[in-house]
Amino acid sequence: MKRFLMIFCVFLLLGASASATPIEWDGHWYDVVTKEPVLHWETARDDAFFKGGYLATITSAKENEFVWSLVAGTNSPKSYWLGGSDHETEGTWKWVTGEVWNFENWYSPNEPNNGVGGTQHYLHFWPNRGVWDDMENGRYMAGYVVEFDQNPVPEPATMFLFGLGLLGLAKISRRKA
């Protein structure tokens, strides 16, 4: 039992140090999630929520520039889902967080165009350019950008203390046995 707990703690601590770290900007944290196979918008939205965040909401040119720099820094600066949609009411774009839609960065004056038979209701970065396009939910993307209101990664000291606590519990259970 002690050996199992020791191995578990080592893997826990190693795994925590090897995980991706979201990047902070203006009080929020962002991470680019690349998925294989790539995701539909609603799946990406749910996955971001499961991680404790939401699909990125971009409300200024500076934020757009920052978020695009994260995507451009990946090995695959292709199309990535963002947290905007007009699927409830055509032409009324909303952020998944309910924030005010006060900034747009469409790649063309003809966008959003609700193309492909009126089914394009979901926001994504246009490949390799940092501008936006509307796309149908059935289209696959390279991944998505997740935004967090607070840092989702525990500080290293937290993980260290958690590991010490597990070791202490193992020692106590060994004495009782």
C-alpha positions as CSV (number, residue, x, y, z in Angstrom):
1,M,0.0,0.0,0.0
2,K,2.8,2.4,0.9
3,R,4.6,1.7,-2.3
4,F,1.4,2.3,-4.3
5,L,0.8,5.7,-2.6
6,M,4.5,6.7,-3.1
7,I,4.3,5.9,-6.8
8,F,0.9,7.7,-7.1
9,C,2.4,10.8,-5.5
10,V,5.4,10.8,-7.8
11,F,3.2,10.5,-10.9
12,L,0.8,13.1,-9.5
13,L,3.6,15.6,-9.0
14,L,5.3,14.8,-12.3
15,G,2.0,15.1,-14.1
16,A,1.3,18.5,-12.6
17,S,4.6,19.9,-13.7
18,A,4.2,18.5,-17.2
19,S,0.8,20.0,-17.9
20,A,0.3,23.0,-20.1
21,T,0.1,26.3,-18.4
22,P,-2.5,28.9,-19.5
23,I,-1.1,32.3,-20.2
24,E,-2.4,35.3,-18.3
25,W,-3.5,38.5,-20.0
26,D,-5.5,41.3,-18.4
27,G,-6.8,39.3,-15.5
28,H,-7.8,36.2,-17.6
29,W,-6.0,33.1,-18.6
30,Y,-6.0,31.5,-22.1
31,D,-4.9,28.2,-23.5
32,V,-5.0,26.8,-27.0
33,V,-6.4,23.3,-27.1
34,T,-5.5,21.3,-30.1
35,K,-7.6,18.1,-30.5
36,E,-7.2,15.1,-32.7
37,P,-9.6,14.3,-34.0
38,V,-10.7,17.9,-34.3
39,L,-14.0,19.1,-32.7
40,H,-17.4,20.5,-33.5
41,W,-18.2,23.9,-31.9
42,E,-20.6,22.5,-29.3
43,T,-18.2,19.7,-28.3
44,A,-15.4,22.3,-27.9
45,R,-17.7,24.5,-25.8
46,D,-18.5,21.6,-23.6
47,D,-14.9,20.5,-23.3
48,A,-13.8,24.1,-22.3
49,F,-16.6,24.1,-19.7
50,F,-15.4,20.7,-18.4
51,K,-11.9,22.2,-18.0
52,G,-13.3,25.0,-15.8
53,G,-13.4,27.7,-18.5
54,Y,-15.3,28.7,-21.6
55,L,-14.6,29.3,-25.3
56,A,-12.6,32.5,-25.6
57,T,-14.6,35.7,-25.8
58,I,-12.8,38.5,-27.6
59,T,-14.0,42.0,-26.8
60,S,-11.1,44.3,-28.1
61,A,-8.5,44.5,-30.8
62,K,-5.7,44.1,-28.2
63,E,-7.3,40.9,-26.8
64,N,-7.8,39.6,-30.4
65,E,-4.1,40.2,-31.1
66,F,-3.1,38.5,-27.9
67,V,-5.3,35.4,-28.4
68,W,-4.2,35.1,-32.0
69,S,-0.6,35.2,-31.0
70,L,-1.2,32.1,-28.8
71,V,-2.8,30.3,-31.8
72,A,-0.1,31.5,-34.2
73,G,2.5,30.1,-31.8
74,T,1.2,26.6,-32.1
75,N,2.5,24.1,-34.6
76,S,-0.9,24.3,-36.3
77,P,-2.1,27.9,-36.7
78,K,-5.3,26.8,-38.5
79,S,-8.9,27.4,-37.7
80,Y,-9.8,27.4,-33.9
81,W,-13.2,27.8,-32.4
82,L,-14.0,30.9,-30.3
83,G,-17.0,31.5,-28.0
84,G,-19.3,33.4,-30.3
85,S,-22.5,32.3,-31.9
86,D,-25.7,33.5,-33.5
87,H,-27.4,30.1,-33.4
88,E,-30.3,31.4,-31.2
89,T,-31.2,34.3,-33.4
90,E,-29.7,34.7,-36.9
91,G,-27.6,37.9,-37.1
92,T,-27.5,38.5,-33.3
93,W,-24.1,37.4,-32.2
94,K,-23.5,36.5,-28.6
95,W,-20.6,35.4,-26.4
96,V,-21.0,32.2,-24.5
97,T,-20.5,34.2,-21.3
98,G,-23.3,36.7,-22.0
99,E,-20.7,39.5,-22.3
100,V,-21.6,42.5,-24.5
101,W,-20.8,41.9,-28.2
102,N,-19.0,45.2,-28.8
103,F,-16.0,44.2,-31.0
104,E,-15.8,42.4,-34.3
105,N,-12.9,41.3,-36.5
106,W,-14.5,39.6,-39.6
107,Y,-12.1,38.6,-42.3
108,S,-14.2,40.2,-45.0
109,P,-16.9,43.0,-45.3
110,N,-19.2,40.2,-46.5
111,E,-18.9,38.3,-43.2
112,P,-20.6,36.9,-41.3
113,N,-22.5,35.5,-44.3
114,N,-24.3,32.5,-42.8
115,G,-23.2,30.5,-45.9
116,V,-23.6,26.8,-46.6
117,G,-27.4,27.0,-46.8
118,G,-27.9,29.3,-43.8
119,T,-26.1,27.0,-41.3
120,Q,-23.0,29.1,-40.3
121,H,-23.7,30.1,-36.7
122,Y,-20.4,29.6,-34.9
123,L,-17.3,31.8,-34.6
124,H,-13.8,30.7,-35.4
125,F,-10.4,32.2,-36.3
126,W,-9.8,32.2,-40.1
127,P,-6.8,30.0,-40.8
128,N,-3.4,31.7,-40.5
129,R,-4.7,35.3,-40.2
130,G,-6.2,36.1,-36.8
131,V,-9.5,37.3,-38.3
132,W,-13.0,35.8,-37.8
133,D,-15.4,33.8,-39.9
134,D,-18.7,32.1,-39.2
135,M,-18.9,28.4,-39.7
136,E,-21.4,25.5,-39.5
137,N,-21.2,23.3,-36.4
138,G,-20.5,20.2,-38.5
139,R,-17.2,21.6,-39.6
140,Y,-14.1,20.4,-37.9
141,M,-11.5,22.7,-36.5
142,A,-7.9,22.1,-35.3
143,G,-9.1,22.9,-31.8
144,Y,-10.3,25.8,-29.7
145,V,-9.1,28.6,-27.4
146,V,-10.3,28.2,-23.8
147,E,-10.5,31.2,-21.4
148,F,-10.5,31.1,-17.7
149,D,-11.5,33.8,-15.2
150,Q,-8.8,32.6,-12.8
151,N,-5.7,30.5,-13.1
152,P,-6.9,26.9,-13.4
153,V,-3.4,25.4,-12.7
154,P,-2.6,24.9,-9.0
155,E,0.6,26.6,-7.8
156,P,3.5,24.2,-7.5
157,A,3.5,24.7,-3.7
158,T,-0.2,23.5,-3.6
159,M,0.8,20.2,-5.4
160,F,3.8,19.8,-3.1
161,L,1.6,20.2,0.0
162,F,-1.0,17.8,-1.5
163,G,1.7,15.2,-2.0
164,L,3.0,15.6,1.5
165,G,-0.5,15.1,2.8
166,L,-0.9,11.9,0.9
167,L,2.4,10.7,2.3
168,G,1.3,11.6,5.8
169,L,-1.9,9.6,5.3
170,A,0.1,6.6,4.1
171,K,2.3,6.8,7.2
172,I,-0.7,7.0,9.5
173,S,-2.5,4.1,7.9
174,R,0.7,2.0,8.1
175,R,0.9,2.7,11.9
176,K,-2.7,1.5,12.3
177,A,-2.1,-1.7,10.4
